[in-house]
């Protein structure tokens, strides 16, 4: 699979899901066009929680 150029990634948002459980859970970032695509990917990988790109930005601003 070839790398995508920045112009090809336009319109994609960076989403995050947690891999693992409890304190050992690690955030994993992935790209999706919209919430529906993100949910399909989450279902495929078997994750139980995910965040929208704007939610992650808000958490980083607060310092969580």
C-alpha positions as CSV (number, residue, x, y, z in Angstrom):
1,X,0.0,0.0,0.0
2,X,1.4,3.3,-1.0
3,X,1.6,6.4,1.3
4,X,-1.1,9.0,0.7
5,X,-0.1,12.6,0.0
6,X,-1.5,15.4,2.2
7,X,-3.9,16.3,-0.6
8,X,-5.3,12.8,-0.6
9,X,-5.8,12.9,3.1
10,X,-7.8,16.1,3.0
11,X,-11.3,15.6,4.5
12,X,-10.1,12.9,6.9
13,X,-10.2,13.3,10.6
14,X,-7.9,11.8,13.2
15,X,-9.9,9.5,15.5
16,X,-8.7,7.6,18.6
17,X,-9.7,4.4,20.2
18,X,-8.4,2.6,23.3
19,X,-6.7,-0.8,22.9
20,X,-6.6,-2.8,26.0
21,X,-8.4,-2.4,29.3
22,X,-8.2,-0.3,32.4
23,X,-5.0,1.5,33.1
24,X,-3.1,-0.6,30.5
25,X,-5.3,0.8,27.7
26,X,-3.3,2.6,25.1
27,X,-4.7,5.2,22.6
28,X,-4.4,4.3,19.0
29,X,-5.0,6.9,16.3
30,X,-6.6,6.3,12.9
31,X,-8.0,8.3,10.0
32,X,-11.6,8.3,8.9
33,X,-13.7,10.4,6.7
34,X,-16.6,10.8,9.1
35,X,-18.1,9.3,12.3
36,X,-19.9,6.5,10.3
37,X,-16.6,5.3,8.8
38,X,-14.9,5.6,12.2
39,X,-17.6,3.4,13.8
40,X,-17.2,0.8,11.0
41,X,-13.5,0.6,11.7
42,X,-14.0,0.4,15.4
43,X,-16.4,-2.5,14.9
44,X,-13.8,-4.2,12.6
45,X,-11.0,-4.0,15.1
46,X,-13.2,-4.9,18.1
47,X,-12.6,-1.7,20.2
48,X,-15.2,-0.6,22.7
49,X,-14.5,3.1,22.9
50,X,-13.4,5.9,20.6
51,X,-13.2,9.7,20.4
52,X,-13.9,12.2,17.7
53,X,-11.1,14.4,16.6
54,X,-12.5,17.5,18.2
55,X,-12.9,15.7,21.6
56,X,-9.2,14.8,21.7
57,X,-8.3,18.4,20.9
58,X,-10.5,19.7,23.8
59,X,-8.9,17.2,26.2
60,X,-5.4,18.3,25.2
61,X,-6.3,22.0,25.8
62,X,-7.6,21.2,29.3
63,X,-4.5,19.1,30.0
64,X,-6.1,15.8,30.7
